[in-house]
Amino acid sequence: MNTFKDHAIAVVIPCYKVEKQIQKVINEIPDYITSIILVNDASPDQTGEILDKLALDNSKITVIHHSKNQGVGGAMISGFQEAVKQNYEVVIKIDGDGQMDLSYFDKMLTAIFEEKYDFVKGNRFFDQKMLRKMPAMRRIGNIGMGFLIKMTSGYWSIFDPTNGFFCIHSAVLKRVDFKRIAKRFFFESSLLIELYYTGAKIKDVAMPAIYAEEKSSLSIWKTLFTFPPKLFKALLRRIWLRYFIYDFNIGSLYIFFGIPLFLFGFIFGLVKWIHYAGLQMAAPTGTIMIAVISLVLGFQMVLAAIQYDMNAKNPFSH
C-alpha cells in the first residue's frame, strides 16, 4: 500500500513511432499517477491520432503535438514545461515503446519523498542477465562513456548515465536551464550535467531493461564520435566554474599545475624524441629526465584533482 495518492505526480512520455506500444504503456501506469503528458514528436505514423483518442478516454492525459521533430530532448522539454506550469511535485520520464518496467515507480518515488533525493534514475547494469547478453564491445563502450559522463557531470557515484527512466522533483526542474539541455540523443547526459549546477541529490535504482523487437536508433559508433566533443566542452565549463570562479582550493592548484606540467612533459618529450631520432643520437639524460619528471608529476596532480573532485561536496548544493 503506497501513500503516493497524496502527491501530484506527472508522467511524461515522448512519443515517436509508438503506435503499437503506447496503449499498453498507458494501461500499465499506476492509478495514483495524477497526470500523463504525452508529447507527439511529429511522429510520421498514426501515433498522434492514437494519442488524441487516448486523451478522450482518459481525463488524466494531456497531449502535446510538435509540428516538427525535435528529438527526445525537445519532447521532454515540452513535457517538463507543461508539468511545471501545472505545478506537479514530481515528474517521471518513461519511453513509449514498452521497454521499461513501471513496477519500479514505487522505489523511485520512495527515494524522492522519503529519502529526499531530487533525481532518481534507473541502472540496468545491476542486471547480470542483461550484461551477459550485451556484446563485449557495447559493454566496454558503455563503461568508457559512463566514466566520461561521470567526470563531466561531477556525479561520480552514478552509473548507466544514458538510462532514460528517471524521476525528478519539480523544485529542481525549475532551476534547470532548459536552453542548455540537448534536444536529441545527448539529452540524458546533458540533463545530468546541468543538474550539477542545481545541487541536485541523485540516486541510482537497480532495474532490468525490457527488450522487445524495437532496435535503438543510436549506434555505438555515433555515440563515440558525437558525445566526446560535447562532454569535453561541458567538462571545461565545469572545471572553470567549479574550481576557478565559484571556488579556489587545493583541487584548483592540482589542475592549475598538473595539466600544464603533463602537457609540457608530453610535448617536450615528443619533440626531443623526434629531434634526436632524426640525428640518430641518444637523447641526453637531462633531457629525458625533464620530460619524465614533468609527465609523472603532472599525471599525479591530475589524479589527485580527480580524487579531490570525487570526494568534494558539490558547491552548488543547498
N, C-alpha and C positions, 0 to 999 in steps of 0.2 A: 504493500500500500504506500504510494508516494504522496507527497504534500505539494506537488508542483501546480496543482489546480489554483492555488492562491497566487500564482505568479503569472505575469503577462509574458508569454514566450512565443516568439515567431520563428517559423521555419522558412528559410529562403532556398528556393531551388532554381538554379539556372537551367533553362530548358533549350536543348538543341538536338533535333533528331531523336526525340524520346517518345514518339507517338505510340510505340509498342509497350513501353515500360512504365510511363508516368502514372497511369491509373492504379497499377499495383503498388507503386511507391506511396501514393496518396492514401491508399487503403491501409497501409502499414503504419502510418503516423499515429501516435498515441492520442487518445481523446483529450488529454489535459493540455495539449498544444492550443494556444489561443488563436493563432493566425498562421495561414500558409500563403506565402508570397511566391507566386510563380512568375518567372521572367522569361518570356519567349524571346530568345536572342535571334530574331529574324530567321527562324528555322524554315527551311525550304519545303518541308513535308507538311503533314496535317497537324503538327504539334500545336500551333496557335489555335486552330478550331477546337481541338480536343480540350485545351486549357479553358477556353471560354465556356464550353459545355460543362466542364467540371465545376466552374465557378457558379453556374446556375443551380447546380445540385447541392453545393456546399457553401454555406454563408461565411465560412472561415477563410475562403480562398479569395485572394486578390491577384489579378493578372496584370502584368506589365508587358507591353509589346514594344520591342525595338524595331524601328524601321530599317536599320542597318545592323549587321552582325558586329558585335563589339568584343566577342570573346568572353570566357568565363569571368574574367575580372570585371569587365564592363557590365555584365549581367548582375554580378554580385554587388557592385557599387550602387546600381539602381535599386536592388533589393535592400541593401543596408540603409540607403537614404529613406526609403519608404518605411522601414521598421523604426528608424529614429524619429521620423515625422509622426508616427502613430504611438510613440512613447512606450515601446515594448522594453521590458527589462533585459531580456536575453535574446540573442539571435543564434539559431542553429543553421549551419550550412550543410546541405547534403546534395548529392547529384541526382539527376532524374533517370539514371539508367539502371537503378535497382542493384547496384554493386556495393551498397553499404548496409550494414546490419543495424537497423533502427532500435533494436533492443538495448543498445548502448547509450541511448538518450539518458536513461536514469543515472548511469555512472558519471556522465559528463555534467549533468545538471546538479548532481550532488556535489561535485567538485566546485562548481560555481557558487551555489547557495550555502553549502555547509562548510566547505574547506576554504572558501573565499578566494578562489582563483579567478582571474579575469579572462583567461583564454584557455580552453581545453581542446586538445586535438587528438585524433586517433594516431596510433602507432602500429602499423601492420607487421613490423619486424620482430615482434614478440611471437608471431605465429610461425612455429617451426615447420609446419607442413607447407606453408606458402614459400618459405625460404628454400626448402628442398626442391620445389617446383620451379623456382626462379632460375634462369640461366646464370652461370657464373659471371659472365660479362656484365649483366644487368646488376647483380649483387655488388660487384666491385664499383660500378658506376654510381650506384645509389649511395654506397658508403663514402666514396670520394666526394660526391656532390653534397652529401649530408654534412661532411666536415666543413666544406667551404661555406655552406649556408650558416652553420653554427658560428663560425668565425666572423662572418659578415654581420649576422644579426645580433651577436652577443649572447644568444641563448644556447649555452654550451651543453645544457642538460637534456635538450630535446633531440628526438630522432625522427626519421621519416618526415622531414620538414615539408615535403610536397604533398602530404596527405590532405585531401580536400574535405574531410569530415571533421568539422570543428564547431565549437560553441564559444560565443564571445559575449561579454557583458556590454550592454549599451553605453554605460558610463565611459568605458574605454573606447568604444566605437566612435563616440562623439569627439574624442581627442585625436583620432586618426586623420591624417591629411590625405584625403582621397585622391588628390592630384598626383601623389607620389606612388599610388598603387597601380601596378601593371594591369593592363586590361586583358592580356592573353595568358599564355602558359606560365609566365613568371609570377602570376597573381599570388599564389600561396606563399612563395618565398618573399616577395615584396611586402606582403602583409606582415609577416614575421619581422622583417627588417624595420618596418615603421612602428610596430608595436613596442619595440625597444625604447623609442622616444616618448612613449606614453607611460613607461614604467610598468607595463602590464606584467602580472604574475602568471606564469604559464605552467601547464601540466600536460604530460602525455598520458593517454589511456590506451592500454593494450587492447587491440581488437583485430579480428581477422578481416581479410578482404574477401568479397564475393565476386568471383569472376564468371561472367556469362559469355555469350558469343561475341559481345562487343569488343573491339580492339581499340587500344588507346591511339589517338592521332598524334601523340607526342613521341617521336622516336628518340632513342638514346643518343644518336649522333647529333640530332638537332639540339638536344639539351646540352651536350658537351661543347657545341660551338656557339650557342647563343647565351647560355647562362653565365659563364665565367666573366665576360666583359662587364655585364650588369652587376655581378657580385663584386668585382674589383672596384668599380666606381662607388658602390654602396659602402664597401669596406673603408675606402679612403675617407669618405664623408664621416663615417662613424668614428674613425681614429681622430680626425681633425676636431670634430665636435666634442667627443668624449675626453680626449687627452690634452687638447690644446686650447679649447675655447671655454668649456664649462668647468674644466678642472685641469690641474697640472700636478702630477705626482710622480712616484718612482716609476710607474709604468710609462709615463711620458718620457722620462730620461732613458729608459731602456729602448724605447722606439727611436728617440732623437739621435742617440749614438749608435744603436745596434744596426739599423738599416743602412746608414751611410758607411759604417765600417765593413759590413758584409759586402755591399756593392763595390766598395773600393777594393777590397781584397780579391773579389772575383774578377773585376775588370783589369786591375793591375796585374794579377797573376796571368790572366789570359793573354794580355798584350805582351808581357815579358816572355811568356812561353813561345808565342808565335815569333817574336823577335829572335830569341836565341836558337829556336829550332831552325829558322832560316839561315842563321850563321853556322849551323851545325856545331854549336857550342853548348856546354852545360851552363845553366844559369848559376850565377854566384849564390853562395849560401845565404848571404844577407838579403838578396832579392827574394829568394824563396821564403825566408822567414817572415819578411814583411807581409807577403801575400797570405801565408798560412795563419799567422797570428791575427791579422785583420779578419780573415774569414771565420776563424774559430771564435774570437771574441764577439764579432758581430752576430754569429749564429746563436751563441749562448745568450746574448742580450735579447735577441728576438724570441727565443724560447722562454726566457724569464718574463718578457712582456706578455706572451700568450698565457703563461701560468698565472700572472697577476690578473689578467683580464678574466680568466675563468673563475677566480676566487673573489674578485672585487664586486661590491654592491653596485647595482645599476644607479647612477646618479640622478636618473630621471624618475625613479620610483618615488611614490608619495608615502 
